[in-house]
Amino acid sequence: MNETLGADWFQRHRLKLRHLGVLLAVARTRHIGRAAQALHTSQPAVSKAIQEIERAAGVALFERGPEGTRPTPAGESLLRYAREVFGTLDRAAHDLQARAGQEIGRAHV
């Protein structure tokens, strides 16, 4: 990644979790069109999201070739973090559900 990136690069470029979801879908399907179908969106929307995050990061994240769309080394790196982010959010949701279940049986005096 380039030197101008700071800890807040994702926010400065107004990137959202949706961008990471698109990256994960493209990596999983190895195809922009199939990723768009899986996300219930259009192929141009998926391409645009990839372009936005590549512009923000300053590196190519995917290579397109006859065998499909494959992550570059930089793409693989960002995908690891994207998986971590979504894994953390899943764990947070489970924790909140568990806490909500605990609250049901309590009486506050």
C-alpha positions as CSV (number, residue, x, y, z in Angstrom):
1,M,0.0,0.0,0.0
2,N,1.2,3.5,-0.6
3,E,2.7,5.9,2.0
4,T,-0.3,8.2,2.1
5,L,-2.5,5.6,3.7
6,G,-3.1,6.2,7.4
7,A,-5.1,4.4,10.0
8,D,-8.2,6.2,8.8
9,W,-7.8,5.6,5.1
10,F,-11.0,3.5,4.9
11,Q,-13.1,6.3,6.4
12,R,-11.4,9.1,4.5
13,H,-12.4,7.5,1.2
14,R,-15.9,6.9,2.5
15,L,-15.7,3.2,2.1
16,K,-18.3,1.1,3.9
17,L,-18.7,-2.5,5.0
18,R,-20.6,-3.0,1.7
19,H,-17.2,-2.6,-0.1
20,L,-15.7,-5.4,1.9
21,G,-18.7,-7.6,1.3
22,V,-18.3,-7.0,-2.5
23,L,-14.6,-8.0,-2.2
24,L,-15.5,-11.2,-0.4
25,A,-18.2,-12.1,-2.9
26,V,-15.9,-11.6,-5.9
27,A,-13.2,-13.7,-4.2
28,R,-15.7,-16.4,-3.3
29,T,-17.3,-16.6,-6.8
30,R,-14.2,-15.7,-8.8
31,H,-16.5,-13.8,-11.2
32,I,-17.9,-10.2,-11.1
33,G,-21.3,-11.2,-12.6
34,R,-21.8,-14.2,-10.2
35,A,-20.8,-11.9,-7.3
36,A,-23.4,-9.4,-8.4
37,Q,-26.1,-12.1,-8.6
38,A,-25.1,-13.4,-5.1
39,L,-25.4,-9.8,-3.7
40,H,-28.6,-9.1,-5.6
41,T,-27.1,-6.1,-7.4
42,S,-25.8,-5.2,-10.8
43,Q,-22.4,-6.1,-12.3
44,P,-21.6,-2.4,-12.8
45,A,-22.3,-1.8,-9.1
46,V,-19.8,-4.5,-8.2
47,S,-17.2,-3.2,-10.6
48,K,-17.7,0.3,-9.2
49,A,-17.2,-0.9,-5.6
50,I,-14.0,-2.7,-6.5
51,Q,-12.7,0.4,-8.4
52,E,-13.5,2.6,-5.4
53,I,-11.6,0.4,-2.9
54,E,-8.7,-0.1,-5.3
55,R,-8.5,3.7,-5.8
56,A,-8.5,4.3,-2.0
57,A,-5.9,1.6,-1.4
58,G,-3.8,2.6,-4.4
59,V,-3.3,-1.0,-5.5
60,A,-5.1,-3.5,-7.7
61,L,-7.0,-6.0,-5.7
62,F,-8.0,-8.4,-8.4
63,E,-6.7,-9.7,-11.7
64,R,-9.1,-10.7,-14.5
65,G,-8.2,-13.5,-16.7
66,P,-9.5,-16.6,-18.6
67,E,-9.8,-18.6,-15.3
68,G,-11.8,-15.8,-13.7
69,T,-11.2,-13.0,-11.3
70,R,-8.5,-13.7,-8.9
71,P,-7.2,-11.7,-5.9
72,T,-3.7,-10.1,-6.2
73,P,-1.4,-10.5,-3.2
74,A,-2.7,-7.1,-2.0
75,G,-6.2,-8.4,-2.5
76,E,-5.5,-11.5,-0.5
77,S,-4.2,-9.4,2.3
78,L,-7.3,-7.1,2.4
79,L,-9.5,-10.2,2.1
80,R,-8.0,-11.6,5.3
81,Y,-8.9,-8.4,7.1
82,A,-12.4,-8.3,5.6
83,R,-13.0,-11.9,6.8
84,E,-11.8,-10.8,10.3
85,V,-14.1,-7.8,10.3
86,F,-17.1,-9.9,9.4
87,G,-16.1,-12.6,11.9
88,T,-15.9,-10.0,14.6
89,L,-19.3,-8.6,13.7
90,D,-20.8,-12.1,13.8
91,R,-19.3,-12.7,17.2
92,A,-20.7,-9.4,18.4
93,A,-24.2,-10.3,17.2
94,H,-24.0,-13.6,19.0
95,D,-22.9,-11.9,22.2
96,L,-25.7,-9.4,21.9
97,Q,-28.3,-12.1,21.4
98,A,-26.9,-14.0,24.4
99,R,-27.1,-10.9,26.5
100,A,-30.6,-10.1,25.4
101,G,-31.6,-13.7,26.4
102,Q,-30.1,-13.2,29.8
103,E,-32.0,-9.9,30.3
104,I,-35.4,-11.6,29.8
105,G,-35.3,-13.5,33.0
106,R,-34.1,-10.7,35.3
107,A,-36.2,-8.5,37.5
108,H,-34.7,-5.1,38.4
109,V,-35.6,-3.8,41.9
